Amino acid sequence: MHVCRLLLLLLFLNLFPTATFSQTDKKVADQRAVELRGTVTAERAWWDLRRYDLKIEVDPESRTIHGTNQITFVPLSLGKRLQIDLQAPLKIEWVKAGERELKFVREGNAYFVELPNDLKVGTASSIIVKYGGKPIVAENPPWSGGVSWQKDEKGCHFIATSCQGIGASVWWPNKDHGYDEPDQGMSIQITVPEDLVAVSNGRLKEKLHDPKKQTRTYLWEVTNPINNYGVNMNIGNYVNFSETFAGEGGDLDVDYWVLDHQRETAKEHFKEAPRTLQAFEHWFGQYPFYEDSYKLVVVPYLGMEHQSSVTYGNGFKNGYRGRDLSATGVGLKFDFIIVHESGHEWFGNNISMKDAADMWIHESFTNYSENLFVEYHFTEKEAQDYVLGCRKLVKNDRPIISEYDVNGRGSSGDMYYKGGNMLHSIRHTINDDKKWRNILRGLNKKFWHQTVGTKEIESFISEASGIDFDLFFDQYLRTTKIPVFKYQINGNRLEYRYQNVVPGYDYPLRVWINGEVVSLKPTEEMQTLLGDEAIKAFEVDRNFFVISQTR
């Protein structure tokens, strides 16, 4: 009896340290994976990306892809190891510099390539990465990304990639961090079965048919810098029609790629696209990618902001899948996906975040672009109705800006509706629509084809407006607190203050007193306004994102 107890005790003591070590080891491994994905590691920092040349062969039946990516870069300093990212179950088969095969080691989804000793600082070099396998299948695109292997209504293969969040390395090897984009663009060459068409970013430069292999190869060329998740591959029974948009940068080629049986429906519904371009060139300035054209591509998921290749799956309906997100009726006046995803050409693709924690730069401005579209084509009141109607979707579950260097873990969906309402409030705080429009256009001019951080955007808006918005951004981006305007009326006496604000928050607030507009500047200290007559009607301007409460 005692022997059995002793054996059990020894077994327990033997197992316990092993289990503890295993849990610790996993935690360390998970943290290391986050670091490799989300930070500018030493193996990324020393080289500047210049260009990608991606070649892919796609087999829809086996759901496999194989190909190469030539990565051209310039050393900023001398480094011996270079990090390339590719997510399992895809694998890198070899890496070469010229004819020389290079050694590499794999750590999770990161590959560290040992480089030759003849690199020179400031001189372009390149490596070619060969890879292949079965990529991750997108479970709920575009939110849970990967490759969608679908069939259309006619039974034809209908394939698409979507990789915001999860990262472009889910389907091709690259430097998978937002801070560095290929300055000289990229080429995307896709080989598919001969009965299918492959559509990607930029312009179609070449189409080749191989009757022996029964394949067709489509070569697309992007001349501008492009963020990794903005690169896409779409394969299906596509047909093409096009038009020319007379814009601020001259004639812009506008192409539509739809499934053969959708052609007539799309020709009517896609009239929304040039209307969108017209509105956004007014508000944001010239379309950023005239050289690469604009196109709208039908896909088997809702849609995404792929640069110069905006993807669409909203079912040729107005609203968001036929629903008005604002519950005001205004959201059914336009196709949400065409407007929202096209807005990203300015905020997300032209101006791109360096770190995923700053994704509000993409999503808040683009959310706000929806009501700017409404204001341009309909009325200012309807635009306000729309953006304010979306306030009910704000959760305040966590700050909009999440932790840096972790690839956006913990990011809040409030970057959309709360961020859009924040920008709407900034506009009304500035109270000068001409200046506000110049700020939006100025952002796209100042940060043209650049990656940026939040502080750069904040500083530009503050300087251009003449108002220090530092605490305003702190309030709405870095806390979950919505300012509370507390007030009390006694005859002709108005007492008021801010609560639930960051220290020092004192931004002006517009109110209506007896039908007259009055500008107040509340602080955390109680203030008093005495009028000439009794206050019978009092209202806070709805365009300011505050909660008003009587004391």
C-alpha positions as CSV (number, residue, x, y, z in Angstrom):
1,M,0.0,0.0,0.0
2,H,2.8,2.4,1.0
3,V,4.9,1.4,-2.0
4,C,2.0,2.3,-4.3
5,R,1.6,5.7,-2.7
6,L,5.3,6.3,-3.0
7,L,5.3,5.4,-6.7
8,L,2.4,7.7,-7.4
9,L,4.1,10.5,-5.6
10,L,7.3,10.0,-7.5
11,L,5.3,9.9,-10.8
12,F,3.6,13.1,-9.9
13,L,6.8,14.9,-9.0
14,N,8.4,13.7,-12.2
15,L,5.5,14.8,-14.4
16,F,4.9,18.2,-12.7
17,P,8.2,19.9,-13.7
18,T,7.8,18.6,-17.3
19,A,4.3,20.1,-17.6
20,T,5.4,23.4,-16.1
21,F,8.3,23.6,-18.6
22,S,6.1,22.7,-21.5
23,Q,3.6,25.5,-20.7
24,T,6.5,28.0,-20.2
25,D,8.1,26.8,-23.4
26,K,4.9,27.3,-25.4
27,K,4.5,30.8,-23.9
28,V,8.0,31.7,-25.0
29,A,7.4,30.2,-28.5
30,D,4.2,32.2,-28.9
31,Q,5.8,35.4,-27.9
32,R,8.7,34.8,-30.3
33,A,6.2,34.1,-33.1
34,V,4.5,37.5,-32.3
35,E,7.8,39.2,-32.3
36,L,8.9,37.7,-35.7
37,R,5.5,38.7,-37.2
38,G,4.9,42.1,-35.7
39,T,8.3,43.8,-35.1
40,V,10.9,45.3,-37.3
41,T,13.4,42.6,-36.4
42,A,17.2,43.0,-36.9
43,E,16.9,40.7,-39.9
44,R,14.4,43.1,-41.5
45,A,15.8,46.5,-40.5
46,W,19.1,46.5,-42.4
47,W,17.6,46.3,-45.9
48,D,15.2,48.4,-47.9
49,L,12.7,46.6,-50.2
50,R,12.7,47.8,-53.8
51,R,10.7,45.3,-55.9
52,Y,9.0,42.0,-56.0
53,D,8.6,39.8,-59.1
54,L,6.2,37.1,-58.2
55,K,5.4,34.0,-60.5
56,I,2.8,31.5,-59.5
57,E,1.2,28.4,-60.9
58,V,-2.2,27.5,-59.5
59,D,-3.8,24.0,-59.6
60,P,-7.4,24.4,-58.7
61,E,-8.1,20.7,-58.5
62,S,-5.4,20.0,-55.9
63,R,-5.7,23.4,-54.3
64,T,-1.9,23.9,-54.6
65,I,0.3,26.8,-55.6
66,H,3.9,26.7,-56.7
67,G,6.1,29.6,-57.7
68,T,9.0,31.9,-57.2
69,N,9.4,35.5,-55.9
70,Q,12.4,37.6,-56.9
71,I,13.1,40.1,-54.1
72,T,15.1,43.1,-55.0
73,F,16.5,45.1,-52.1
74,V,19.2,47.7,-51.2
75,P,21.3,47.2,-48.0
76,L,21.1,50.2,-45.7
77,S,23.9,48.6,-43.7
78,L,25.7,45.3,-44.0
79,G,23.7,42.3,-42.7
80,K,24.4,38.6,-42.9
81,R,20.8,37.3,-42.4
82,L,17.6,38.3,-44.1
83,Q,14.1,37.5,-42.9
84,I,11.5,36.2,-45.4
85,D,8.0,35.3,-44.2
86,L,5.9,32.4,-45.5
87,Q,3.2,30.7,-43.5
88,A,2.8,27.0,-43.1
89,P,1.8,24.7,-44.6
90,L,3.5,26.4,-47.5
91,K,7.3,25.8,-47.6
92,I,10.3,27.5,-49.2
93,E,12.2,24.9,-51.3
94,W,15.3,26.9,-52.1
95,V,16.7,30.4,-52.2
96,K,19.3,31.6,-54.7
97,A,21.4,34.7,-55.4
98,G,22.2,34.4,-59.1
99,E,23.2,30.7,-59.5
100,R,24.4,30.4,-56.0
101,E,22.0,28.5,-53.6
102,L,21.8,30.1,-50.2
103,K,21.4,28.4,-46.8
104,F,18.4,29.2,-44.7
105,V,16.8,28.1,-41.5
106,R,13.2,28.2,-40.6
107,E,11.7,29.4,-37.3
108,G,7.9,29.1,-37.4
109,N,6.7,31.2,-40.3
110,A,9.9,33.1,-40.6
111,Y,12.9,32.0,-42.8
112,F,16.4,33.4,-42.2
113,V,18.5,33.4,-45.3
114,E,22.3,33.4,-45.0
115,L,23.6,35.9,-47.5
116,P,26.8,36.1,-49.6
117,N,29.6,38.4,-48.4
118,D,29.7,40.5,-51.6
119,L,26.7,42.8,-50.8
120,K,27.4,46.5,-50.9
121,V,25.6,49.2,-48.9
122,G,23.5,51.3,-51.3
123,T,23.7,48.8,-54.2
124,A,20.7,46.8,-55.3
125,S,20.9,43.0,-54.9
126,S,18.3,40.3,-55.3
127,I,17.4,36.8,-54.3
128,I,14.9,34.3,-55.8
129,V,12.7,32.3,-53.4
130,K,11.1,29.1,-54.7
131,Y,8.1,27.8,-52.7
132,G,4.9,25.8,-52.9
133,G,2.3,23.7,-51.2
134,K,-1.3,24.0,-50.1
135,P,-2.0,27.5,-48.6
136,I,-4.3,28.1,-45.7
137,V,-7.9,28.1,-46.7
138,A,-9.8,31.2,-45.9
139,E,-12.4,30.3,-43.3
140,N,-14.4,33.5,-43.2
141,P,-12.9,35.9,-45.8
142,P,-12.0,38.7,-45.7
143,W,-11.8,38.7,-41.9
144,S,-10.2,35.3,-41.6
145,G,-8.0,35.3,-44.7
146,G,-6.2,32.9,-46.9
147,V,-7.2,31.4,-50.3
148,S,-10.9,30.9,-51.1
149,W,-11.4,27.9,-53.4
150,Q,-15.0,28.2,-54.5
151,K,-17.2,27.4,-57.5
152,D,-19.5,30.0,-59.1
153,E,-23.2,29.5,-60.0
154,K,-22.2,27.9,-63.3
155,G,-19.8,25.4,-61.6
156,C,-16.6,27.0,-62.7
157,H,-13.6,27.5,-60.4
158,F,-13.8,30.8,-58.5
159,I,-10.7,31.5,-56.5
160,A,-9.4,34.5,-54.6
161,T,-7.0,35.6,-51.9
162,S,-7.6,37.9,-49.0
163,C,-5.0,38.5,-46.3
164,Q,-5.5,41.7,-44.3
165,G,-4.5,40.8,-40.7
166,I,-3.3,37.3,-41.3
167,G,-0.6,38.7,-43.7
168,A,0.3,38.2,-47.4
169,S,2.8,35.5,-46.4
170,V,-0.3,33.2,-46.2
171,W,0.1,32.8,-49.9
172,W,3.4,34.2,-51.1
173,P,6.9,34.8,-49.6
174,N,7.7,38.4,-48.7
175,K,8.9,40.9,-46.1
176,D,5.6,40.7,-44.3
177,H,5.5,43.9,-42.3
178,G,3.7,47.2,-43.2
179,Y,6.6,49.6,-42.6
180,D,8.4,48.7,-45.9
181,E,6.8,48.7,-49.4
182,P,8.5,47.9,-52.7
183,D,9.4,51.4,-54.0
184,Q,9.5,50.2,-57.6
185,G,6.4,48.2,-57.5
186,M,6.1,44.5,-58.5
187,S,5.0,42.1,-61.2
188,I,2.5,39.3,-60.6
189,Q,2.6,36.4,-63.1
190,I,-0.2,33.8,-62.6
191,T,-0.5,30.6,-64.6
192,V,-3.9,28.9,-64.5
193,P,-5.9,26.2,-66.5
194,E,-6.6,27.6,-70.0
195,D,-10.4,27.9,-69.4
196,L,-9.8,30.4,-66.5
197,V,-8.7,34.0,-66.3
198,A,-6.4,35.4,-63.6
199,V,-6.8,39.0,-62.5
200,S,-4.3,40.9,-60.2
201,N,-3.1,44.4,-59.4
202,G,-1.9,47.0,-61.9
203,R,-2.2,46.6,-65.6
204,L,-2.4,43.4,-67.7
205,K,0.9,43.4,-69.7
206,E,0.9,40.0,-71.3
207,K,-1.3,36.9,-71.8
208,L,0.3,33.7,-73.0
209,H,-1.3,30.4,-74.0
210,D,0.5,27.1,-73.7
211,P,-1.7,24.5,-75.7
212,K,0.5,21.6,-74.6
213,K,0.1,22.3,-70.9
214,Q,-3.4,23.6,-71.5
215,T,-2.6,26.7,-69.4
216,R,-2.8,30.5,-69.8
217,T,-0.4,32.9,-68.1
218,Y,-1.4,36.4,-67.1
219,L,1.3,39.0,-66.4
220,W,0.3,42.0,-64.3
221,E,2.5,45.0,-63.6
222,V,2.3,47.4,-60.7
223,T,4.5,50.5,-61.0
224,N,3.7,52.2,-57.7
225,P,4.7,51.1,-54.1
226,I,2.1,48.6,-52.8
227,N,1.4,47.2,-49.3
228,N,1.7,43.4,-49.1
229,Y,-1.9,42.7,-48.1
230,G,-3.0,44.9,-51.0
231,V,-1.6,42.3,-53.4
232,N,-4.3,39.9,-54.6
233,M,-4.9,37.0,-57.0
234,N,-8.4,36.4,-58.5
235,I,-9.2,33.4,-60.8
236,G,-12.5,32.7,-62.5
237,N,-14.6,32.7,-65.6
238,Y,-14.0,36.5,-66.0
239,V,-14.9,38.8,-68.8
240,N,-13.8,42.4,-69.0
241,F,-15.4,45.7,-69.9
242,S,-14.0,49.2,-69.3
243,E,-14.5,53.0,-69.5
244,T,-12.4,56.1,-69.1
245,F,-12.8,58.5,-66.1
246,A,-11.9,62.1,-66.7
247,G,-10.3,63.0,-63.4
248,E,-7.8,65.4,-61.8
249,G,-4.9,63.4,-63.1
250,G,-6.2,63.2,-66.7
251,D,-7.9,60.2,-68.2
252,L,-8.0,57.2,-65.8
253,D,-8.6,53.7,-67.2
254,V,-11.4,52.0,-65.3
255,D,-11.8,48.3,-65.8
256,Y,-14.4,45.8,-64.6
257,W,-13.8,42.1,-64.3
258,V,-16.9,40.1,-63.7
259,L,-18.1,36.6,-64.2
260,D,-19.5,36.0,-67.7
261,H,-23.1,35.6,-66.6
262,Q,-22.9,38.9,-64.6
263,R,-22.0,41.2,-67.4
264,E,-25.3,43.0,-68.0
265,T,-26.1,43.4,-64.3
266,A,-22.6,44.7,-63.6
267,K,-22.7,47.2,-66.4
268,E,-25.7,48.9,-64.8
269,H,-24.7,48.6,-61.2
270,F,-21.0,49.5,-61.5
271,K,-22.0,53.0,-62.6
272,E,-21.4,53.6,-58.9
273,A,-17.6,53.4,-59.4
274,P,-17.0,56.6,-61.4
275,R,-19.4,58.4,-59.1
276,T,-17.2,57.2,-56.2
277,L,-14.0,58.3,-57.9
278,Q,-15.6,61.7,-58.6
279,A,-16.6,62.3,-55.0
280,F,-13.2,61.1,-53.6
281,E,-11.1,63.2,-56.0
282,H,-13.1,66.2,-54.8
283,W,-12.5,65.4,-51.1
284,F,-9.1,63.7,-51.1
285,G,-7.3,64.8,-54.3
286,Q,-6.1,63.0,-57.4
287,Y,-6.6,59.2,-57.5
288,P,-3.2,57.9,-56.4
289,F,-2.6,55.2,-59.0
290,Y,-3.3,56.5,-62.5
291,E,-0.3,54.6,-63.8
292,D,-1.8,51.3,-62.6
293,S,-5.4,52.1,-63.4
294,Y,-8.5,51.4,-61.3
295,K,-10.5,48.2,-61.5
296,L,-13.3,46.5,-59.8
297,V,-13.1,42.7,-59.6
298,V,-15.9,40.4,-58.6
299,V,-14.9,37.8,-55.9
300,P,-16.5,35.0,-53.9
301,Y,-16.4,37.0,-50.6
302,L,-17.6,40.5,-49.6
303,G,-14.7,42.5,-50.9
304,M,-11.4,44.2,-50.0
305,E,-9.3,47.3,-50.8
306,H,-6.6,45.6,-52.9
307,Q,-4.6,48.4,-54.6
308,S,-5.8,49.2,-58.1
309,S,-7.7,45.9,-57.9
310,V,-10.7,46.6,-55.6
311,T,-12.6,43.4,-55.0
312,Y,-16.3,43.2,-54.9
313,G,-18.8,40.7,-53.6
314,N,-21.8,42.7,-52.4
315,G,-24.3,41.0,-54.7
316,F,-25.0,44.1,-56.9
317,K,-27.0,45.6,-54.1
318,N,-27.0,49.0,-52.3
319,G,-26.1,49.1,-48.7
320,Y,-24.0,46.5,-46.9
321,R,-25.3,43.2,-48.3
322,G,-28.6,45.1,-48.8
323,R,-28.7,46.5,-45.3
324,D,-28.4,50.1,-44.1
325,L,-25.7,50.1,-41.3
326,S,-26.9,53.5,-40.1
327,A,-30.6,52.5,-39.9
328,T,-31.5,56.0,-41.3
329,G,-32.3,55.0,-44.9
330,V,-29.3,56.8,-46.2
331,G,-27.1,53.7,-46.3
332,L,-29.4,52.3,-49.1
333,K,-28.5,55.2,-51.4
334,F,-25.1,53.7,-52.3
335,D,-23.3,50.4,-52.6
336,F,-21.3,50.2,-49.4
337,I,-18.5,47.9,-50.8
338,I,-17.8,50.0,-53.9
339,V,-17.6,53.2,-51.9
340,H,-15.8,51.9,-48.8
341,E,-13.2,49.7,-50.5
342,S,-12.5,52.4,-53.2
343,G,-12.0,54.9,-50.4
344,H,-9.1,52.8,-49.2
345,E,-7.2,53.7,-52.4
346,W,-6.5,57.0,-50.6
347,F,-6.4,55.9,-47.0
348,G,-4.8,52.4,-46.8
349,N,-3.1,52.2,-50.1
350,N,-1.8,55.7,-50.8
351,I,-1.3,56.4,-47.1
352,S,-0.4,53.2,-45.4
353,M,0.2,52.3,-41.8
354,K,3.7,51.3,-40.6
355,D,2.3,49.2,-37.8
356,A,-1.0,47.4,-37.6
357,A,-1.7,49.2,-34.3
358,D,-2.3,52.3,-36.4
359,M,-4.9,50.6,-38.7
360,W,-7.3,53.4,-37.8
361,I,-5.5,55.5,-40.4
362,H,-6.9,53.1,-42.9
363,E,-10.3,52.4,-41.5
364,S,-11.4,55.6,-39.7
365,F,-10.8,57.8,-42.7
366,T,-12.4,55.3,-45.0
367,N,-15.4,54.9,-42.8
368,Y,-15.7,58.7,-42.8
369,S,-15.4,58.7,-46.6
370,E,-18.8,57.0,-46.8
371,N,-20.6,60.1,-45.5
372,L,-18.4,62.4,-47.6
373,F,-19.6,60.4,-50.6
374,V,-23.2,61.0,-49.4
375,E,-22.6,64.7,-48.9
376,Y,-21.1,65.1,-52.4
377,H,-23.9,63.3,-54.2
378,F,-26.8,64.0,-52.0
379,T,-27.1,66.4,-49.1
380,E,-25.1,67.5,-46.0
381,K,-28.0,66.6,-43.7
382,E,-28.2,63.1,-45.1
383,A,-24.4,62.7,-44.7
384,Q,-24.7,63.7,-41.1
385,D,-27.6,61.4,-40.6
386,Y,-25.5,58.6,-41.9
387,V,-22.4,59.0,-39.8
388,L,-24.3,59.8,-36.7
389,G,-26.6,56.8,-37.3
390,C,-23.5,54.6,-37.2
391,R,-22.7,55.8,-33.6
392,K,-24.9,53.0,-32.3
393,L,-22.4,50.5,-33.6
394,V,-19.6,51.9,-31.4
395,K,-18.7,49.3,-28.7
396,N,-16.0,51.1,-26.6
397,D,-14.7,47.7,-25.8
398,R,-11.0,48.7,-26.0
399,P,-9.0,51.7,-27.3
400,I,-8.8,52.1,-31.0
401,I,-5.0,52.0,-31.0
402,S,-3.8,48.6,-29.8
403,E,-0.3,47.5,-28.7
404,Y,2.5,48.1,-31.1
405,D,4.8,45.4,-32.6
406,V,2.2,42.6,-32.2
407,N,0.5,42.8,-35.7
408,G,-2.7,44.4,-34.4
409,R,-3.6,41.9,-31.7
410,G,-6.3,43.4,-29.6
411,S,-7.4,46.0,-32.2
412,S,-10.9,47.2,-31.8
413,G,-13.6,47.3,-34.4
414,D,-14.2,50.9,-33.2
415,M,-11.6,52.0,-35.6
416,Y,-14.5,52.1,-38.1
417,Y,-17.5,53.8,-36.6
418,K,-15.9,55.5,-33.6
419,G,-13.0,56.6,-35.7
420,G,-15.4,58.0,-38.4
421,N,-17.3,59.9,-35.8
422,M,-14.1,61.2,-34.3
423,L,-13.1,62.7,-37.6
424,H,-16.6,64.1,-38.1
425,S,-16.2,65.9,-34.7
426,I,-12.8,67.2,-35.7
427,R,-14.3,68.7,-38.8
428,H,-16.9,70.5,-36.7
429,T,-14.4,71.6,-34.1
430,I,-12.4,73.2,-36.9
431,N,-15.6,74.7,-38.2
432,D,-14.3,75.6,-41.6
433,D,-15.3,73.2,-44.4
434,K,-12.8,74.7,-46.9
435,K,-9.9,74.2,-44.4
436,W,-11.2,70.6,-43.6
437,R,-11.2,69.6,-47.3
438,N,-7.7,71.1,-47.7
439,I,-6.6,69.0,-44.8
440,L,-7.9,65.8,-46.3
441,R,-6.3,66.6,-49.7
442,G,-3.1,67.8,-47.9
443,L,-2.8,64.5,-46.1
444,N,-2.8,62.6,-49.4
445,K,-0.3,65.0,-50.9
446,K,2.0,65.1,-47.9
447,F,2.1,61.4,-47.4
448,W,1.8,60.4,-51.1
449,H,2.7,56.7,-51.5
450,Q,4.2,56.6,-48.0
451,T,3.9,54.5,-44.8
452,V,3.2,56.5,-41.7
453,G,2.4,56.3,-38.0
454,T,-0.3,57.9,-36.0
455,K,1.8,60.8,-34.7
456,E,2.5,62.0,-38.2
457,I,-1.2,62.2,-39.0
458,E,-2.0,63.9,-35.7
459,S,0.8,66.5,-36.2
460,F,-0.3,67.3,-39.8
461,I,-4.0,67.8,-38.8
462,S,-3.0,70.0,-35.8
463,E,-0.6,72.1,-37.8
464,A,-2.9,72.5,-40.8
465,S,-5.9,73.4,-38.7
466,G,-4.1,75.6,-36.2
467,I,-5.6,73.6,-33.3
468,D,-3.6,71.3,-31.1
469,F,-5.6,68.1,-31.3
470,D,-3.1,66.0,-29.2
471,L,-5.5,65.5,-26.3
472,F,-8.5,65.0,-28.7
473,F,-6.7,62.1,-30.3
474,D,-5.6,60.8,-26.9
475,Q,-9.3,60.8,-25.8
476,Y,-10.8,59.0,-28.8
477,L,-7.9,56.8,-29.9
478,R,-6.2,55.8,-26.7
479,T,-9.1,55.6,-24.2
480,T,-12.6,54.1,-24.3
481,K,-14.0,57.2,-22.7
482,I,-16.5,59.4,-24.6
483,P,-16.6,63.0,-23.2
484,V,-19.6,63.7,-21.1
485,F,-21.0,67.3,-21.2
486,K,-22.7,67.9,-17.9
487,Y,-24.9,71.0,-17.7
488,Q,-27.7,72.6,-15.6
489,I,-30.1,75.4,-16.5
490,N,-31.5,77.8,-14.0
491,G,-33.4,80.6,-15.7
492,N,-30.9,82.5,-17.7
493,R,-28.0,80.7,-16.0
494,L,-26.2,77.8,-17.7
495,E,-23.6,75.8,-15.7
496,Y,-21.5,73.3,-17.6
497,R,-18.3,71.2,-17.5
498,Y,-16.7,68.2,-19.1
499,Q,-16.5,64.8,-17.3
500,N,-15.0,61.5,-18.4
501,V,-12.1,63.2,-20.3
502,V,-8.3,63.0,-20.3
503,P,-6.7,65.7,-18.1
504,G,-6.6,69.1,-19.9
505,Y,-9.3,68.3,-22.4
506,D,-11.0,71.6,-23.3
507,Y,-12.1,71.4,-26.9
508,P,-14.9,73.8,-28.0
509,L,-18.5,72.6,-28.2
510,R,-21.3,74.2,-30.2
511,V,-24.7,74.4,-28.7
512,W,-28.1,76.0,-29.5
513,I,-29.6,78.3,-27.0
514,N,-33.1,79.6,-27.7
515,G,-32.4,78.9,-31.4
516,E,-29.1,80.8,-31.5
517,V,-25.7,79.1,-32.1
518,V,-23.3,79.5,-29.2
519,S,-19.7,78.2,-28.9
520,L,-18.7,77.0,-25.5
521,K,-15.3,75.9,-24.3
522,P,-15.9,73.5,-21.4
523,T,-13.2,72.2,-19.2
524,E,-13.3,69.9,-16.2
525,E,-14.0,72.9,-14.0
526,M,-17.5,74.2,-13.7
527,Q,-18.2,77.3,-15.8
528,T,-21.2,79.6,-16.0
529,L,-22.9,81.4,-18.8
530,L,-25.4,84.2,-18.1
531,G,-27.8,85.2,-20.8
532,D,-30.1,88.2,-21.2
533,E,-33.2,86.1,-21.0
534,A,-34.4,82.7,-19.6
535,I,-33.1,79.7,-21.4
536,K,-36.1,77.9,-22.8
537,A,-34.5,75.8,-25.5
538,F,-31.1,74.2,-25.2
539,E,-29.5,71.6,-27.5
540,V,-25.9,70.3,-28.0
541,D,-25.0,70.2,-31.7
542,R,-25.3,66.5,-32.7
543,N,-22.2,66.6,-34.8
544,F,-19.9,66.6,-31.8
545,F,-19.2,63.2,-30.4
546,V,-20.1,63.8,-26.8
547,I,-22.7,62.5,-24.4
548,S,-24.8,65.4,-22.9
549,Q,-26.3,65.0,-19.5
550,T,-28.1,67.3,-17.1
551,R,-26.7,67.5,-13.6
